[in-house]
């Protein structure tokens, strides 16, 4: 709702698997995802989405200490993602979306 109120055409999905499936049928510009989720975590989903949509800007948000280990693992595979700590104020989110690189 916050992103839509700022003029974004945001769509919500509720799992990493749903995000990957959406990327197969819809080319979106930004991905904002939590890291720790059941089944597929947000970083694994981000990696798969990056392969499908190489120009997609990806922003991770997390309040979990386990996120740093997952992020380090992704970096060792050559993936770099920006991570914001929860809770994220909407203004910080908008600023990060404008500055994150694909």
Residue pairs with C-beta under 8 A, 6 or more apart in sequence:
2 90
2 93
3 10
3 32
3 93
4 10
6 90
6 94
8 30
11 22
11 26
11 28
13 19
13 21
13 22
15 37
15 38
15 39
15 40
16 33
16 37
16 39
16 40
16 41
16 42
16 44
16 45
17 39
17 40
17 45
19 31
19 33
19 45
19 49
20 40
20 45
20 48
20 49
20 52
22 28
23 31
23 48
23 49
23 52
23 53
23 56
24 52
27 53
28 53
28 56
29 55
29 56
29 57
30 56
30 57
30 58
30 59
30 97
30 100
31 46
31 49
31 56
31 57
31 58
31 59
32 59
32 61
32 93
32 97
33 42
33 45
33 46
33 58
33 59
33 60
33 61
34 42
34 60
34 61
34 62
35 41
35 42
35 43
35 60
35 61
35 62
35 64
35 66
35 67
35 70
35 71
35 83
36 42
36 62
36 64
36 66
36 67
36 70
37 45
41 70
42 60
42 62
43 60
43 67
43 70
43 71
43 73
43 74
43 79
43 81
46 58
46 60
46 74
46 79
46 81
47 74
47 77
47 79
49 56
49 58
50 56
50 58
50 79
54 102
55 102
56 102
57 97
57 100
57 101
57 102
58 81
58 82
58 100
58 102
59 81
59 82
59 84
59 93
59 96
59 97
59 100
60 67
60 71
60 81
60 82
60 83
60 84
61 83
61 84
61 85
61 86
61 88
62 83
62 84
62 85
62 86
63 85
63 86
63 87
67 83
71 81
71 83
74 80
74 81
82 96
82 100
84 92
84 93
84 96
